[in-house]
Amino acid sequence: MSTYVNPPPLSTTFAENTGPDAVTVFAGDLIFGTIPGCNTNPCPFDLPVIFQTPFPYTPNFGDLLLDIIVPPCVGGIPPNVLIDSTFVLDAIFAADSNDDEGDNGFGNISEIVLASPAPIPTLSQWGLIAMAAILGIVGFMVIRRRRVTA
Protein backbone atom coordinates (compact mmCIF):
# COMPACT_ATOMS: atom_id res chain seq x y z
CA MET A 1 0.00 0.00 0.00
CA SER A 2 1.29 3.46 -0.83
CA THR A 3 0.25 6.78 -2.25
CA TYR A 4 0.09 6.83 -6.03
CA VAL A 5 3.20 8.39 -7.53
CA ASN A 6 1.82 9.48 -10.94
CA PRO A 7 -1.31 11.22 -12.14
CA PRO A 8 -4.00 8.89 -13.60
CA PRO A 9 -4.21 6.62 -15.49
CA LEU A 10 -2.24 3.81 -13.85
CA SER A 11 0.81 2.50 -15.65
CA THR A 12 0.60 -1.13 -16.73
CA THR A 13 4.07 -1.54 -15.16
CA PHE A 14 3.33 -2.12 -11.48
CA ALA A 15 6.60 -0.65 -10.13
CA GLU A 16 5.90 2.70 -11.84
CA ASN A 17 2.73 3.22 -9.77
CA THR A 18 4.15 2.68 -6.28
CA GLY A 19 4.99 5.74 -4.19
CA PRO A 20 8.00 6.18 -1.87
CA ASP A 21 5.88 5.41 1.22
CA ALA A 22 5.12 1.80 0.20
CA VAL A 23 4.37 -0.54 3.11
CA THR A 24 3.40 -4.22 3.16
CA VAL A 25 0.34 -4.10 5.40
CA PHE A 26 -0.50 -7.81 5.31
CA ALA A 27 1.42 -10.93 4.31
CA GLY A 28 0.06 -14.42 4.83
CA ASP A 29 -2.97 -16.58 4.19
CA LEU A 30 -6.47 -15.10 4.14
CA ILE A 31 -9.21 -17.60 4.80
CA PHE A 32 -12.77 -16.38 4.34
CA GLY A 33 -15.88 -18.30 5.31
CA THR A 34 -18.89 -18.86 3.11
CA ILE A 35 -20.33 -15.70 1.60
CA PRO A 36 -24.13 -15.67 2.02
CA GLY A 37 -26.20 -15.63 -1.16
CA CYS A 38 -28.33 -12.64 -2.12
CA ASN A 39 -30.59 -11.41 -4.92
CA THR A 40 -28.73 -8.18 -5.71
CA ASN A 41 -25.83 -7.52 -8.03
CA PRO A 42 -23.24 -6.92 -6.74
CA CYS A 43 -23.95 -8.90 -3.60
CA PRO A 44 -23.02 -6.87 -0.49
CA PHE A 45 -20.65 -8.55 1.95
CA ASP A 46 -17.72 -7.62 4.15
CA LEU A 47 -14.41 -9.46 4.10
CA PRO A 48 -12.28 -7.44 6.51
CA VAL A 49 -8.51 -7.72 6.35
CA ILE A 50 -6.83 -6.61 9.58
CA PHE A 51 -3.53 -4.93 8.72
CA GLN A 52 -0.44 -6.37 10.40
CA THR A 53 1.34 -3.05 9.81
CA PRO A 54 -0.65 0.20 9.90
CA PHE A 55 -0.60 2.58 6.94
CA PRO A 56 -1.53 6.14 7.93
CA TYR A 57 -3.11 7.49 4.74
CA THR A 58 -2.94 11.24 4.17
CA PRO A 59 -5.01 12.30 1.13
CA ASN A 60 -2.78 15.36 0.60
CA PHE A 61 0.07 13.01 -0.41
CA GLY A 62 -1.89 11.58 -3.35
CA ASP A 63 -4.39 8.89 -4.21
CA LEU A 64 -4.26 5.60 -2.34
CA LEU A 65 -2.63 2.72 -4.22
CA LEU A 66 -3.39 -0.82 -3.09
CA ASP A 67 -1.39 -3.67 -4.62
CA ILE A 68 -2.89 -7.09 -3.99
CA ILE A 69 -0.49 -9.92 -4.82
CA VAL A 70 -2.02 -13.38 -4.69
CA PRO A 71 0.40 -16.27 -5.18
CA PRO A 72 -0.92 -19.43 -6.84
CA CYS A 73 -3.66 -20.86 -4.62
CA VAL A 74 -4.07 -24.53 -3.86
CA GLY A 75 -7.77 -25.28 -3.83
CA GLY A 76 -8.64 -21.59 -3.83
CA ILE A 77 -10.39 -19.29 -6.24
CA PRO A 78 -8.18 -16.72 -8.01
CA PRO A 79 -9.28 -13.10 -7.45
CA ASN A 80 -10.54 -10.82 -10.19
CA VAL A 81 -11.31 -7.13 -10.30
CA LEU A 82 -14.65 -5.55 -11.22
CA ILE A 83 -14.65 -1.86 -12.01
CA ASP A 84 -17.95 -0.40 -10.79
CA SER A 85 -18.75 2.77 -12.72
CA THR A 86 -20.11 4.48 -9.58
CA PHE A 87 -16.62 4.58 -8.01
CA VAL A 88 -13.47 6.32 -9.16
CA LEU A 89 -11.21 3.30 -9.32
CA ASP A 90 -8.44 2.21 -11.67
CA ALA A 91 -7.21 -1.36 -11.76
CA ILE A 92 -4.35 -3.13 -13.47
CA PHE A 93 -4.55 -6.91 -13.35
CA ALA A 94 -2.05 -9.69 -14.07
CA ALA A 95 -3.01 -13.37 -13.89
CA ASP A 96 0.48 -14.36 -12.68
CA SER A 97 1.69 -12.93 -9.35
CA ASN A 98 5.25 -12.81 -10.75
CA ASP A 99 4.35 -10.56 -13.71
CA ASP A 100 5.91 -7.10 -13.79
CA GLU A 101 3.17 -5.73 -16.05
CA GLY A 102 -0.58 -6.14 -16.34
CA ASP A 103 -3.67 -5.01 -18.22
CA ASN A 104 -6.91 -3.30 -17.25
CA GLY A 105 -8.68 -5.98 -15.25
CA PHE A 106 -12.26 -6.96 -14.63
CA GLY A 107 -13.77 -9.58 -12.33
CA ASN A 108 -15.20 -9.82 -8.81
CA ILE A 109 -13.55 -7.43 -6.30
CA SER A 110 -15.72 -4.34 -6.50
CA GLU A 111 -15.07 -1.88 -3.69
CA ILE A 112 -12.47 -1.12 -1.05
CA VAL A 113 -13.74 0.83 1.96
CA LEU A 114 -11.30 2.48 4.32
CA ALA A 115 -12.40 2.39 7.94
CA SER A 116 -10.92 4.25 10.87
CA PRO A 117 -9.39 2.06 13.56
CA ALA A 118 -11.49 1.48 16.66
CA PRO A 119 -10.77 4.03 19.37
CA ILE A 120 -8.69 2.89 22.32
CA PRO A 121 -10.92 2.87 25.40
CA THR A 122 -9.78 5.30 28.07
CA LEU A 123 -11.16 6.56 31.36
CA SER A 124 -13.00 9.86 31.32
CA GLN A 125 -11.80 12.78 33.43
CA TRP A 126 -14.20 11.78 36.21
CA GLY A 127 -13.08 8.16 35.94
CA LEU A 128 -9.47 9.23 36.46
CA ILE A 129 -10.45 11.37 39.47
CA ALA A 130 -12.41 8.48 41.00
CA MET A 131 -9.53 6.04 40.37
CA ALA A 132 -7.04 8.45 42.00
CA ALA A 133 -9.36 8.87 45.00
CA ILE A 134 -9.77 5.10 45.43
CA LEU A 135 -6.02 4.52 45.19
CA GLY A 136 -5.42 7.36 47.67
CA ILE A 137 -7.88 5.88 50.19
CA VAL A 138 -6.37 2.40 49.83
CA GLY A 139 -2.87 3.84 50.27
CA PHE A 140 -3.96 5.79 53.35
CA MET A 141 -5.51 2.62 54.85
CA VAL A 142 -2.31 0.62 54.24
CA ILE A 143 -0.16 3.30 55.90
CA ARG A 144 -2.57 3.56 58.85
CA ARG A 145 -2.62 -0.24 59.28
CA ARG A 146 1.20 -0.33 59.36
CA ARG A 147 1.26 2.29 62.14
CA VAL A 148 -1.33 0.39 64.20
CA THR A 149 0.53 -2.94 63.99
CA ALA A 150 3.97 -1.40 64.66
MDAnalysis code that builds the backbone (N, CA, C; Angstrom):
import MDAnalysis as mda
import numpy as np

u = mda.Universe.empty(450, n_residues=150, atom_resindex=np.repeat(np.arange(150), 3), trajectory=True)
u.add_TopologyAttr("name", ["N", "CA", "C"] * 150)
u.add_TopologyAttr("resid", np.arange(1, 151))
u.add_TopologyAttr("resname", ["MET", "SER", "THR", "TYR", "VAL", "ASN", "PRO", "PRO", "PRO", "LEU", "SER", "THR", "THR", "PHE", "ALA", "GLU", "ASN", "THR", "GLY", "PRO", "ASP", "ALA", "VAL", "THR", "VAL", "PHE", "ALA", "GLY", "ASP", "LEU", "ILE", "PHE", "GLY", "THR", "ILE", "PRO", "GLY", "CYS", "ASN", "THR", "ASN", "PRO", "CYS", "PRO", "PHE", "ASP", "LEU", "PRO", "VAL", "ILE", "PHE", "GLN", "THR", "PRO", "PHE", "PRO", "TYR", "THR", "PRO", "ASN", "PHE", "GLY", "ASP", "LEU", "LEU", "LEU", "ASP", "ILE", "ILE", "VAL", "PRO", "PRO", "CYS", "VAL", "GLY", "GLY", "ILE", "PRO", "PRO", "ASN", "VAL", "LEU", "ILE", "ASP", "SER", "THR", "PHE", "VAL", "LEU", "ASP", "ALA", "ILE", "PHE", "ALA", "ALA", "ASP", "SER", "ASN", "ASP", "ASP", "GLU", "GLY", "ASP", "ASN", "GLY", "PHE", "GLY", "ASN", "ILE", "SER", "GLU", "ILE", "VAL", "LEU", "ALA", "SER", "PRO", "ALA", "PRO", "ILE", "PRO", "THR", "LEU", "SER", "GLN", "TRP", "GLY", "LEU", "ILE", "ALA", "MET", "ALA", "ALA", "ILE", "LEU", "GLY", "ILE", "VAL", "GLY", "PHE", "MET", "VAL", "ILE", "ARG", "ARG", "ARG", "ARG", "VAL", "THR", "ALA"])
u.atoms.positions = np.array([
    [0.853, -1.147, 0.000],
    [0.000, 0.000, 0.000],
    [0.907, 1.220, 0.000],
    [0.529, 2.223, -0.784],
    [1.293, 3.464, -0.828],
    [0.397, 4.551, -1.407],
    [0.937, 5.759, -1.482],
    [0.246, 6.776, -2.252],
    [0.714, 6.633, -3.691],
    [-0.162, 6.996, -4.598],
    [0.090, 6.829, -6.029],
    [1.070, 7.889, -6.496],
    [2.110, 7.487, -7.184],
    [3.195, 8.395, -7.527],
    [2.903, 9.246, -8.768],
    [2.086, 8.776, -9.686],
    [1.825, 9.478, -10.944],
    [0.369, 9.920, -11.031],
    [0.097, 10.892, -11.908],
    [-1.313, 11.217, -12.144],
    [-1.973, 10.093, -12.940],
    [-3.317, 9.951, -12.849],
    [-4.001, 8.886, -13.595],
    [-3.734, 9.012, -15.087],
    [-3.832, 7.976, -15.859],
    [-4.208, 6.615, -15.489],
    [-3.016, 5.827, -14.951],
    [-3.299, 4.679, -14.359],
    [-2.244, 3.805, -13.853],
    [-1.366, 3.305, -14.991],
    [-0.096, 3.137, -14.694],
    [0.807, 2.500, -15.648],
    [0.574, 0.998, -15.597],
    [0.729, 0.324, -16.730],
    [0.597, -1.134, -16.729],
    [1.822, -1.801, -16.125],
    [2.899, -1.029, -15.866],
    [4.071, -1.543, -15.158],
    [3.870, -1.244, -13.673],
    [3.695, -2.286, -12.881],
    [3.330, -2.124, -11.479],
    [4.295, -1.233, -10.706],
    [5.592, -1.399, -10.900],
    [6.597, -0.654, -10.131],
    [6.521, 0.850, -10.382],
    [5.985, 1.271, -11.531],
    [5.895, 2.700, -11.840],
    [4.762, 3.394, -11.086],
    [3.870, 2.645, -10.477],
    [2.730, 3.225, -9.766],
    [2.988, 3.429, -8.280],
    [3.923, 2.694, -7.719],
    [4.153, 2.684, -6.275],
    [4.887, 3.935, -5.819],
    [4.371, 4.547, -4.747],
    [4.993, 5.737, -4.188],
    [6.130, 5.393, -3.243],
    [6.853, 6.410, -2.746],
    [8.001, 6.175, -1.867],
    [7.611, 5.706, -0.464],
    [6.327, 5.801, -0.124],
    [5.881, 5.410, 1.216],
    [5.281, 4.004, 1.244],
    [5.690, 3.153, 0.316],
    [5.120, 1.804, 0.198],
    [5.368, 0.981, 1.458],
    [4.316, 0.297, 1.915],
    [4.368, -0.543, 3.109],
    [3.595, -1.819, 2.825],
    [4.157, -2.965, 3.208],
    [3.405, -4.219, 3.158],
    [2.552, -4.263, 4.415],
    [1.227, -4.167, 4.242],
    [0.337, -4.097, 5.401],
    [-0.177, -5.464, 5.831],
    [-0.075, -6.450, 4.957],
    [-0.500, -7.809, 5.306],
    [0.254, -8.796, 4.432],
    [0.778, -9.840, 5.048],
    [1.415, -10.934, 4.313],
    [1.002, -12.226, 4.998],
    [0.490, -13.160, 4.245],
    [0.057, -14.421, 4.834],
    [-1.193, -14.935, 4.161],
    [-1.765, -15.966, 4.736],
    [-2.969, -16.581, 4.187],
    [-4.210, -15.850, 4.685],
    [-5.150, -15.628, 3.781],
    [-6.465, -15.105, 4.138],
    [-7.468, -16.216, 3.906],
    [-8.207, -16.553, 4.926],
    [-9.213, -17.604, 4.804],
    [-10.559, -16.981, 5.135],
    [-11.441, -16.954, 4.156],
    [-12.766, -16.385, 4.340],
    [-13.784, -17.504, 4.398],
    [-14.794, -17.329, 5.222],
    [-15.878, -18.303, 5.309],
    [-16.797, -18.198, 4.103],
    [-17.914, -18.877, 4.181],
    [-18.888, -18.860, 3.105],
    [-19.545, -17.486, 3.024],
    [-19.670, -16.978, 1.820],
    [-20.332, -15.703, 1.605],
    [-21.810, -15.990, 1.378],
    [-22.704, -15.374, 2.171],
    [-24.129, -15.674, 2.017],
    [-24.654, -15.219, 0.662],
    [-25.596, -15.981, 0.119],
    [-26.198, -15.630, -1.159],
    [-27.136, -14.444, -1.023],
    [-27.400, -13.766, -2.127],
    [-28.328, -12.642, -2.123],
    [-28.921, -12.497, -3.515],
    [-29.908, -11.609, -3.640],
    [-30.587, -11.408, -4.920],
    [-30.211, -10.098, -5.585],
    [-29.152, -9.442, -5.109],
    [-28.729, -8.180, -5.708],
    [-27.400, -8.376, -6.412],
    [-27.098, -7.454, -7.326],
    [-25.828, -7.520, -8.034],
    [-25.202, -6.137, -8.005],
    [-24.042, -5.918, -7.424],
    [-23.239, -6.922, -6.738],
    [-23.829, -7.268, -5.377],
    [-23.471, -8.415, -4.886],
    [-23.952, -8.902, -3.600],
    [-23.132, -8.243, -2.485],
    [-23.783, -7.526, -1.554],
    [-23.018, -6.866, -0.489],
    [-22.501, -7.864, 0.549],
    [-21.238, -7.746, 0.884],
    [-20.647, -8.552, 1.946],
    [-19.372, -7.870, 2.404],
    [-18.952, -8.176, 3.601],
    [-17.716, -7.621, 4.153],
    [-16.712, -8.742, 4.342],
    [-15.519, -8.536, 3.860],
    [-14.409, -9.456, 4.101],
    [-13.265, -8.615, 4.659],
    [-13.307, -8.316, 5.952],
    [-12.281, -7.436, 6.513],
    [-10.906, -8.097, 6.538],
    [-9.900, -7.293, 6.252],
    [-8.508, -7.725, 6.352],
    [-7.855, -6.816, 7.392],
    [-7.468, -7.387, 8.513],
    [-6.830, -6.613, 9.577],
    [-5.352, -6.450, 9.223],
    [-4.921, -5.199, 9.086],
    [-3.534, -4.933, 8.724],
    [-2.593, -5.381, 9.828],
    [-1.486, -6.006, 9.444],
    [-0.438, -6.365, 10.396],
    [0.462, -5.162, 10.672],
    [0.567, -4.278, 9.697],
    [1.343, -3.051, 9.813],
    [0.431, -1.899, 9.412],
    [0.255, -0.893, 10.256],
    [-0.646, 0.201, 9.895],
    [-0.089, 1.047, 8.757],
    [-0.985, 1.643, 7.986],
    [-0.605, 2.580, 6.938],
    [-1.409, 3.854, 7.148],
    [-0.794, 4.886, 7.723],
    [-1.528, 6.138, 7.934],
    [-1.667, 6.885, 6.609],
    [-2.862, 6.874, 6.049],
    [-3.107, 7.492, 4.744],
    [-3.435, 8.970, 4.907],
    [-2.699, 9.803, 4.197],
    [-2.942, 11.235, 4.173],
    [-3.317, 11.617, 2.747],
    [-4.579, 11.992, 2.492],
    [-5.013, 12.299, 1.126],
    [-4.188, 13.385, 0.446],
    [-3.587, 14.296, 1.210],
    [-2.778, 15.358, 0.601],
    [-1.550, 14.813, -0.120],
    [-1.111, 13.596, 0.213],
    [0.074, 13.014, -0.413],
    [-0.248, 12.314, -1.727],
    [-1.512, 12.217, -2.087],
    [-1.893, 11.582, -3.350],
    [-2.954, 10.519, -3.142],
    [-3.390, 9.949, -4.260],
    [-4.390, 8.886, -4.209],
    [-3.804, 7.636, -3.569],
    [-4.680, 6.837, -2.982],
    [-4.255, 5.597, -2.336],
    [-4.049, 4.517, -3.389],
    [-2.927, 3.825, -3.310],
    [-2.627, 2.720, -4.217],
    [-2.572, 1.441, -3.394],
    [-3.351, 0.467, -3.785],
    [-3.386, -0.817, -3.094],
    [-2.973, -1.897, -4.077],
    [-1.844, -2.532, -3.818],
    [-1.387, -3.672, -4.621],
    [-1.786, -4.936, -3.892],
    [-2.520, -5.794, -4.565],
    [-2.887, -7.089, -3.995],
    [-2.154, -8.146, -4.803],
    [-1.262, -8.867, -4.152],
    [-0.488, -9.917, -4.817],
    [-0.948, -11.244, -4.251],
    [-1.502, -12.076, -5.111],
    [-2.015, -13.376, -4.687],
    [-1.174, -14.448, -5.360],
    [-0.376, -15.182, -4.579],
    [0.403, -16.272, -5.176],
    [-0.540, -17.392, -5.619],
    [-0.049, -18.327, -6.411],
    [-0.916, -19.429, -6.843],
    [-1.575, -20.107, -5.640],
    [-2.893, -20.273, -5.717],
    [-3.661, -20.856, -4.618],
    [-3.878, -22.340, -4.852],
    [-3.763, -23.105, -3.795],
    [-4.069, -24.529, -3.863],
    [-5.490, -24.691, -3.361],
    [-6.385, -25.084, -4.222],
    [-7.773, -25.283, -3.834],
    [-8.528, -23.991, -3.615],
    [-7.968, -22.867, -4.005],
    [-8.640, -21.586, -3.827],
    [-9.160, -21.048, -5.141],
    [-9.852, -19.938, -5.056],
    [-10.390, -19.288, -6.245],
    [-9.542, -18.055, -6.516],
    [-9.000, -17.904, -7.724],
    [-8.182, -16.725, -8.008],
    [-9.039, -15.459, -8.001],
    [-8.494, -14.340, -7.507],
    [-9.279, -13.103, -7.453],
    [-9.363, -12.438, -8.818],
    [-10.381, -11.651, -9.000],
    [-10.541, -10.823, -10.189],
    [-10.917, -9.434, -9.720],
    [-10.976, -8.499, -10.649],
    [-11.315, -7.127, -10.301],
    [-12.491, -6.680, -11.156],
    [-13.499, -6.101, -10.523],
    [-14.655, -5.545, -11.221],
    [-14.624, -4.045, -11.026],
    [-14.632, -3.310, -12.101],
    [-14.653, -1.859, -12.006],
    [-16.109, -1.419, -12.026],
    [-16.578, -0.893, -10.903],
    [-17.949, -0.402, -10.786],
    [-17.943, 1.060, -11.212],
    [-18.782, 1.426, -12.161],
    [-18.746, 2.775, -12.720],
    [-19.159, 3.852, -11.716],
    [-19.719, 3.479, -10.572],
    [-20.106, 4.483, -9.582],
    [-18.933, 4.912, -8.707],
    [-17.794, 4.247, -8.812],
    [-16.623, 4.585, -8.009],
    [-15.484, 5.016, -8.918],
    [-14.663, 5.941, -8.432],
    [-13.470, 6.324, -9.164],
    [-12.394, 5.329, -8.775],
    [-12.125, 4.385, -9.650],
    [-11.215, 3.300, -9.323],
    [-10.524, 2.826, -10.589],
    [-9.215, 2.786, -10.571],
    [-8.445, 2.213, -11.668],
    [-7.902, 0.878, -11.202],
    [-7.761, -0.058, -12.118],
    [-7.210, -1.361, -11.755],
    [-6.362, -1.894, -12.893],
    [-5.218, -2.415, -12.534],
    [-4.350, -3.131, -13.470],
    [-4.257, -4.542, -12.932],
    [-4.446, -5.522, -13.784],
    [-4.552, -6.911, -13.349],
    [-3.578, -7.784, -14.136],
    [-2.904, -8.682, -13.438],
    [-2.054, -9.694, -14.074],
    [-2.442, -11.043, -13.497],
    [-2.594, -12.036, -14.339],
    [-3.007, -13.367, -13.888],
    [-1.905, -14.072, -13.106],
    [-0.652, -13.726, -13.358],
    [0.482, -14.363, -12.683],
    [1.053, -13.389, -11.656],
    [1.192, -13.815, -10.405],
    [1.690, -12.928, -9.347],
    [3.144, -12.515, -9.561],
    [3.854, -13.164, -10.463],
    [5.248, -12.812, -10.746],
    [5.393, -11.840, -11.912],
    [4.283, -11.481, -12.574],
    [4.353, -10.564, -13.711],
    [4.738, -9.164, -13.253],
    [5.547, -8.483, -14.071],
    [5.910, -7.097, -13.795],
    [4.901, -6.120, -14.383],
    [4.137, -6.584, -15.382],
    [3.174, -5.732, -16.055],
    [1.815, -6.405, -16.093],
    [0.769, -5.602, -16.267],
    [-0.579, -6.135, -16.335],
    [-1.423, -5.365, -17.325],
    [-2.700, -5.662, -17.347],
    [-3.671, -5.013, -18.220],
    [-4.831, -4.520, -17.364],
    [-5.686, -3.685, -17.960],
    [-6.907, -3.304, -17.251],
    [-7.670, -4.568, -16.933],
    [-8.072, -4.724, -15.670],
    [-8.680, -5.980, -15.252],
    [-10.130, -5.838, -14.859],
    [-10.859, -6.919, -15.018],
    [-12.264, -6.964, -14.634],
    [-12.540, -8.297, -13.976],
    [-13.455, -8.336, -13.019],
    [-13.769, -9.575, -12.333],
    [-14.669, -9.363, -11.143],
    [-14.261, -9.759, -9.925],
    [-15.204, -9.823, -8.809],
    [-14.930, -8.948, -7.591],
    [-13.782, -8.302, -7.456],
    [-13.545, -7.429, -6.302],
    [-14.045, -6.046, -6.691],
    [-15.063, -5.538, -5.994],
    [-15.719, -4.337, -6.504],
    [-15.475, -3.056, -5.723],
    [-15.199, -3.115, -4.449],
    [-15.065, -1.880, -3.687],
    [-14.143, -2.092, -2.497],
    [-13.335, -1.105, -2.224],
    [-12.475, -1.124, -1.046],
    [-12.898, 0.052, -0.183],
    [-13.273, -0.210, 1.049],
    [-13.737, 0.826, 1.965],
    [-12.708, 0.991, 3.069],
    [-12.237, 2.208, 3.245],
    [-11.295, 2.484, 4.324],
    [-12.078, 2.793, 5.586],
    [-11.734, 2.156, 6.662],
    [-12.398, 2.387, 7.942],
    [-11.371, 2.880, 8.946],
    [-11.806, 3.764, 9.812],
    [-10.924, 4.246, 10.873],
    [-10.743, 3.147, 11.909],
    [-9.574, 3.074, 12.517],
    [-9.390, 2.064, 13.562],
    [-10.296, 2.352, 14.753],
    [-10.646, 1.319, 15.474],
    [-11.489, 1.476, 16.660],
    [-10.745, 2.309, 17.695],
    [-11.449, 3.215, 18.366],
    [-10.773, 4.033, 19.375],
    [-10.316, 3.183, 20.557],
    [-9.211, 3.591, 21.146],
    [-8.691, 2.894, 22.320],
    [-9.495, 3.362, 23.525],
    [-10.104, 2.438, 24.259],
    [-10.917, 2.875, 25.399],
    [-10.047, 3.494, 26.490],
    [-10.490, 4.617, 26.987],
    [-9.780, 5.303, 28.067],
    [-10.791, 5.737, 29.123],
    [-10.298, 6.049, 30.298],
    [-11.162, 6.559, 31.356],
    [-11.455, 8.029, 31.100],
    [-12.658, 8.451, 31.425],
    [-13.001, 9.861, 31.315],
    [-12.282, 10.633, 32.423],
    [-12.427, 11.947, 32.392],
    [-11.800, 12.776, 33.426],
    [-12.324, 12.385, 34.806],
    [-13.629, 12.171, 34.927],
    [-14.202, 11.783, 36.214],
    [-13.754, 10.384, 36.614],
    [-13.582, 9.506, 35.639],
    [-13.083, 8.165, 35.940],
    [-11.679, 8.210, 36.513],
    [-10.833, 9.084, 35.939],
    [-9.468, 9.234, 36.459],
    [-9.474, 9.810, 37.874],
    [-10.355, 10.787, 38.125],
    [-10.447, 11.371, 39.468],
    [-10.899, 10.317, 40.471],
    [-11.915, 9.528, 40.099],
    [-12.411, 8.477, 40.997],
    [-11.330, 7.430, 41.258],
    [-10.592, 7.035, 40.209],
    [-9.529, 6.037, 40.367],
    [-8.438, 6.573, 41.286],
    [-8.060, 7.852, 41.126],
    [-7.042, 8.447, 41.995],
    [-7.532, 8.494, 43.441],
    [-8.808, 8.820, 43.642],
    [-9.360, 8.871, 45.000],
    [-9.350, 7.491, 45.643],
    [-9.758, 6.470, 44.892],
    [-9.772, 5.099, 45.427],
    [-8.363, 4.655, 45.792],
    [-7.407, 4.902, 44.893],
    [-6.021, 4.520, 45.189],
    [-5.481, 5.297, 46.390],
    [-5.855, 6.574, 46.521],
    [-5.425, 7.364, 47.671],
    [-5.980, 6.820, 48.975],
    [-7.262, 6.441, 48.978],
    [-7.884, 5.878, 50.186],
    [-7.232, 4.555, 50.555],
    [-7.009, 3.688, 49.566],
    [-6.367, 2.396, 49.831],
    [-4.954, 2.618, 50.370],
    [-4.212, 3.541, 49.784],
    [-2.868, 3.840, 50.268],
    [-2.880, 4.371, 51.691],
    [-3.822, 5.259, 51.998],
    [-3.959, 5.788, 53.354],
    [-4.267, 4.672, 54.347],
    [-5.160, 3.735, 53.958],
    [-5.512, 2.623, 54.848],
    [-4.312, 1.716, 55.095],
    [-3.498, 1.472, 54.079],
    [-2.311, 0.623, 54.242],
    [-1.323, 1.290, 55.192],
    [-1.082, 2.578, 55.015],
    [-0.156, 3.297, 55.902],
    [-0.689, 3.302, 57.331],
    [-1.973, 3.538, 57.512],
    [-2.572, 3.558, 58.848],
    [-2.477, 2.192, 59.508],
    [-2.699, 1.126, 58.734],
    [-2.625, -0.236, 59.285],
    [-1.198, -0.552, 59.736],
    [-0.191, -0.095, 58.971],
    [1.203, -0.329, 59.357],
    [1.517, 0.352, 60.689],
    [0.995, 1.556, 60.890],
    [1.257, 2.287, 62.135],
    [0.593, 1.594, 63.326],
    [-0.606, 1.050, 63.115],
    [-1.334, 0.393, 64.204],
    [-0.625, -0.887, 64.619],
    [-0.119, -1.666, 63.674],
    [0.526, -2.944, 63.986],
    [1.954, -2.759, 64.470],
    [2.572, -1.599, 64.269],
    [3.967, -1.396, 64.661],
    [4.152, -1.116, 66.120],
])
